[in-house]
Structures are given as C-alpha cells and as structure tokens.
C-alpha cells in the first residue's frame, strides 16, 4: 500500500506564560478523512508534545510520526520520532506523544521567539482500518445428525442497521456455509469477510475469505458463501465436539448504498468544528437551541442576503456578539455550515436538512450544491426528488432527464431500391435540429423491402451520448401508429442508431403513406453525456465570482497581487490557511494593515483559488495546476484535496501530467492511481521525462523498481 503522509504546522503564541499543566491545541486539520490536532503542555518543567486524532468507534490507524520544534529563523530544531497504533474503543479524541519532549528551560532559552513556538508534526500512515467491522459468533448443536440438504441459521444480530446471521447446510457430503442479511430493495452492502470454524478448545481452525455485494433484487434475504466449505468427513473427524460446531464470521463493510447515516451505530462525526476552538476565526456567535456556532460575519454575509442584512444592516442585532436563530435544527445548521466551509457534507441523509436551512437563509450557492448532488449522486427515489424539486424550486432537478422530440414529414414515394447509398432516391434526412449542444436528425431509407429508420448525431473526439429513444410513424389523420423503442450509445465511430427493418415496405405503403408522405416522430431521452465540458469553451473563461470593489462591504482586508486587488475576509481565509492565520492574526506588522501585497503569485491563479474557497466549481483541467500551486504556497489542504479529487475522478489530463502533479504536490491517492495504471515498460517510458532528475525521486524509484 502506498504510504499516506502529511504534515501539521502551527505557531503557538504566549508559550512563555504557560502555567503548570496548561495545555494548548492547534486547529483541527483533516487528512485522509480523519481530524488531527497538535497539543502542547507544560508538565514537570518539561514541554509535553502530543498528536491527537478523533477516530470513530472501532477504527484503527497505524502511524509513524516525527514532531519538530524550531528556533527563531529556523536556525536549529529539536525532534523525536515514534510509532503508535491509534485505536478508539470508545468515542473520544485519542492521543500519543511525549510528556517530556524537551526541558522547559531549554525551550525558553533556545526555541521561543517572543513567546512564539513553531511546531511541525510529520505523520506517515502505514495502515488504516476504517471500514465498519463486526464479528458473528455461534455454536451450532447436533450437527452430526444433519441429513442431506438440512440447514440451520444462527440467531439474527443487528449491526449498522441491518440484521445478519450465519447459515450452515449439509450438501453433497460437504458443509455449506453462508453469510445472510435482510436488505430492503434498492439497498446494497459491499463486504469483505472471513468465515471460520474451530475444533475443540479452539486448537485448530479452518477458514475461507471472500468479497461480495449484498443486493436485494426482490428476495427477502440475500446470502453469499460456499457450498463446499469443508468435507463433511473432515468436519466430523476434526471439528465437531460432541456434535457442536463453533463458528465465526468476521465482516468488514466497505460501502453501504441507500442507507442514511442514521442507521450507523453512531451518528457520523461532524466534519468541521464551529465550537470554542474556532473562536479565534469568528466575530459573532450564533445560538441555535442549545448549541453555539462561532462564525465570521463577513463570510456568511457574502453568501446570504439574510445574514448580510442581519450582520451589516442597521438593526439592533448587528451590534451583538451573540445572536439567537430560531426555528432551525442545530444539526441541520451544522451541516449547512460545513458545506459553506468546503466540506463534502451533502449526502442522502443530510441533503433535505441542508436545503431547508439554505432556503430559510437565502443561500443560493448551497441550494445549487444540493441540487447538483441530487442530480448526479443521490440514490433517492424519483418521487422524493420531485418533492424536493418542487419545495425548493430546483428547476434542473425537475427535468432530471433531458428530452426532446424530432418531427418531420418525408416524401417517400420516389424511393428506389439499390441506388447509391447517399443518392436522393435512396436516403432522406430531416432538417438538423440542435438540442443540448448537439445536432440531431432522422434518416430513413428503403432496404430489402423494408423501411430502415435511424437517429443520427454529430459526436466528436472522445464524446459519448447515452440515450433511450422511441421512433414512431403515423397513418393519415394519425388514426394509427407503429413504433419501436431502444437504447443507444453514440460515439465518434458510431453516430447513428436505429432499425434496418423498422416496418415492411408493403405495410408502409398500404397503411401509413398519405399521398406518398410519411409522418415521423422520434422522442429522445438523454441519460448521460460524456466529454461535453467547459474545456470546449474559449479560454480564459469569465471569472465565476468577483472579489473586486463590489465585494468591499464583505471584506476587512485587501490583498494586492501584481496589478489586481482582492477584497476578502481575514477570518475566513485564516480558518483555511495557517499561512494567512499567521499573517492576519499573528503579531506581525502586516496584521494591522488594511492592504497587503502578495508576491510571487499569479493573480489569475489566485482568483481561481479564491473561487474554490468560496464554493465555486472553479477546478477544471485548465485551472487545476494553478490552483494547486497557490494552495500549496499558502498551505490550504482543503483546496489541495479538492484538486486531487478532481484529478482522480474527472480530469482528462494524461498519465504523465497527473503523475507530475502528484509528485509536485504530494498527492498520494493520485500517485497510487497513476502507478496502478502503469503495466509495462512502454508505460514507464511514457511518463519519465527526458531529464529524469525533474521527476519526484520517490516516484522515479517506484517506477524503476
């Protein structure tokens, strides 16, 4: 497994004022789906240094780590290295580290810079057991009395909202062994499992492993396993203990589809905190029932006219440091804020609550994000989607399927057989019509005493269109009709689909032609369009969002990048970037300035970077490299992660370029995907640059080994 690595960085302040047993924490940072925090403490005249993580129940992470502190100007450093297995058997933050990382006197003499302490924690994850895991155990009795085809089930046990049980059966002189569950329709569970039997006193065991997809296609129960788990004679000789058989099934759930989060044994952890630990990035507290949320007025106002009026208008509330919001569910408000702060918080369980809050507080960007999820990823049924579309005015969702109808009346009486394929006597085309950016037409011809009928389009390059279509012809006055339906895939090498024998020519003449004319309709539903993206537009594209003078009311600092000025919120930018946190909130001269110049940054790349930070879909194959460069420069891991997700899932960039980006910006998942695609020496040659020294040394070593 490719090693997953990351570095936490933070500058602690006022450390010289620490009292005995006082502790400070860095802001929580998410890496590989887990929250991480650095903690420091004064204990027995030493500095204690710790790494914290907030593992959900029953998860494990095996790590190596190296914490390091730096003196002024990073002229010297002090470090220690360790390994630890983080394992949560409860539901709390878990830590590892040193109570005596360095003597307090040495810390004060050599490492504090005006009370500030610069800390880095480099972490390497060697193994993650993050699936949902459980074990079924049962002892079956009187197994020696089994007859052919006789079977028994263990009692049902509920795990993660689903009932599970083990089945054993005597079949063809073997023991059959199976794992069963009771999935409702339209739900899926992807599992890996190990089934095991034990001899008396567990002195020996026999096991088999498998991976299966549990899916209900109409049956009440669904089971997978082995008809020939072990020979019956071996079972009797070596494993039965006075007719009893001890059985275990160890199950790891890799993926659950169609299950709301509420079915878990524990609700999902909040993806981001808006509690006391975020107070330094906030200038107002929102009280929602019994919960308090610390947020930035300017950032929330820039997305919501409701909050703009509340915070920046001439109302009594605008002066308060704490404001109560009524008629809001606090957990829905948590999910809403998570989406506003770039977390992937929208799923089938949260989407309706997020929509209700976004609608209440007039936040169109969040409504759009929810609609995109419902269009592209949601497993909700059509009825529920339509209800949400109507309630929250989601116009695109109302038209989930892209549909259109072509209509034309052909003159076919002069058709002749065996003429040149494209001669007017042989083929007829309807006029071209454009729908969804593509031109379409109907083509008919006479072929082997039948009417042939086709739908044609002009896809190019690597484009694909997946359709369902219904072709129909009508008799005079539309008194009768004849139709056929099908599904088609249009690609560059196949731009027409239909039927060579749509109807016999004699039947056509007798029943459907009206003075030689034929009325045709072709109804098309587009299910999927691949390769139709913004990359076909002329670049540079228009900015998706302004950070100019018109945003001045939502800003408290101006960033000057070459000849452009960007008006932004200090607190919001600081909450995502330790660089800006130090610049804006630290004890530096710049923190007091109303305008700060950023050097060595391309202003257009900075524009794209800010767009992503403000919820725009700004990442594409044209912008991704520039966004990565800015996110890396200003230490913004959330943006780096979003760029990596794009490169993993949507990018059309070549393997060589992806591998180069993975090396330059330490994108471990992308690196693994790229390396997995390299199968031959030719593949290796295609990705190594002319000067191999330009390639990341670790990647080069993996390729050559």
Order of alpha helices (4+ residues) and beta strands (2+ residues): beta-beta-beta-beta-beta-beta-beta-beta-alpha-beta-beta-beta-beta-beta-beta-beta-beta-beta-alpha-beta-beta-beta-alpha-alpha-beta-alpha-alpha-alpha-alpha-alpha-beta-beta-beta-beta-beta-beta-beta-beta-alpha-beta-beta-beta-alpha-alpha-beta-alpha-alpha-alpha-alpha-alpha-alpha-alpha
